[in-house]
Amino acid sequence: MSILQIVHHPNEILETVCEQVKSFDKNLHRLLDNMYDTMIAEDGVGLAAPQIGIISQIAIVDIGEGEESGRFELINPEIIGQKGTQIDIEGCLSFPGIYGKVPRAQLVIIKANDRYGDEFILEAEGYLARAIQHEIDHLNGVLFTSKVVEYVDESELGDWSEEQLQK
């Protein structure tokens, strides 16, 4: 697989609303595999297509721990339900070295397509819900910095690892 170049802020593609995916072919499968490899190589837990310069509604998430671990491929994702509130620290591969406290829903229900075009429903809580919301925001041209309620200096992160902070 290939490691792709991460788009860093400022770049207008990061604030562009992405187009729906209509073709679920081998090119999409290859892109998803390359995105996953790139996310892992960059120590991230999520990656959206605009972060690699592609304006398509494609995101992947793998928080790498606990019951909700595993690779989630989200094509044309849409939040159809949410509940509760959590505020925690986030970072972003497109904003190296920048971290902030961001409010998110504690639980989300999303509807999306898999790599073959089949629709599925996913209910996610806690950290997985946070990561999914972060990536869906990317697909809508929304940056986490627009939601930060308090910026956090790297020296204040304490027990947080880079892997937990990058999305």
N, C-alpha and C positions, 0 to 999 in steps of 0.2 A: 504494500500500500504506500501511498504518498503522504508526506507531511505537508500541509498547506500553510500558506502565509496568513498570519492573523492581521486583520485590519485594526489599526490603533486610532483612537480619537485624537485629533479631530478628523473626521472623514464623513462626508454627507451620506454615504451609503448606510452608515450606522443609524441614521435618523430617517430612513426611507421605509415606507410601508411595503412589505413584501407581497409578491404575487402568489396566488394559489398554484400548487403543483397539479398538473393535469396528466403528466406522463409518468407512469410507475414502471420504468424500464431498467435495463442493466446499467445505464448511465447514472440513474438515481441511486441504485444499489452501490455502485462504485463510489459515488460521492459520499454516501452515508458511511461507508467503510473508511474512506479517507478522512472524513470529519471526525470519526471516533478516534482514529489513530492520532490525529492532530491534537484533539482534546487531551488524550492521555499523555502525549509527548510534552504538552504545555502544562501538565499537572492541573487541568481543569476538571470540573464536574458537569459542565454543560457547554455547548457550542451551538450557535445559531448561524445559518447560512450567510447573513450579511456580515458576520465577523470574518468571513473568508472571501468577501466580495461578491456574493451571489444573492440577488434579490428574490429569493424564493422562500416560501413558508416551510422551512425544514429546520428542525432542531434535534439535538441529541442530548441526553442527560444520563449520567451514571454517577451517583453519589458514592458508590464504592463501599458501602458499609451497611450493616443492619438488615432488617427484613425487606426494606424497600430498595435494596441494591440491585444492580443489574442494568443492562443497557436498554434505555427507552428511546425509541426513534419516533419522533412526533412530526408528522407531515400534515399541513393545514390544521394545526391544533387550534381549539377554541375552548375557552373556559365557559362551562355551562352551569356551574354552581360553585359557590364558595361560602366558607363559614369561618368565623372567629378571626382573631388578629394575633400576629406575632411580630415582634421587632427584633431584628438581629443584624449582625454585621455581614456585609456582602463585599465582594470584589468582582472584578471582571477582567477577562483576558484582553479586552480592548482598552482597558485603563490600568496598565501595570502600575503597581505601587499605590493605588488609590482605593481606600476602604471607607465604608460608611454604614451607619445603622439605617436600615430600610424597613418600613412596615409592609407586611404582606398578609394575605389570608393564611390562616392556620391549616385549612383544608380546602383543596380544590378538586372539582370534578371536571375533567376535560374530555372532549370528543376530538379524535384525530384519526388519521389514516396511518397504516403501517406501510412498509416499503413496497407492498404488493397492491396497495390501494384499498385494502379492507379497512372498514371503519371499526374503531374500538372506543370504549369508554374506560377511563382510568381515574381512580380516586387516589389522591395522594395527600399525606399529612406532613407537617413539620418541615424538616430540611428538604425532603424531596419536593414538597409543594412549593417551597421557596425557590428551589432551582428551576422548576418548571415555569413558574411565574416570571422569573428573570428572563428565561429564554423566549417565552411567548412575547414578553415586552419587546425584546430585540426584533421580533418579526413584525411588530407594529411600529417600529421606529422610535420606541421609548427606551431611553437609557436609564440605568439605575441611578445615575447621578441626579436625575430630575426628581427622584423620590427620597433621596438621602435626607434624614432629619438631623443627623450629626455625623460629621466626618471623624474618622478615627485614624490616628497616626500609627504607622507600622509598629513602632516601639510599644504601643499600648495594647497590642493584640494578645499578648500573654500566651495562653495555651493554644490559640488558634493556629492551625497549620496552613500553609499556602494552599494545599489541596482543598481544605474546607472553605476557603475564601474565594477561590477563582470559580467563575461560572461562565 
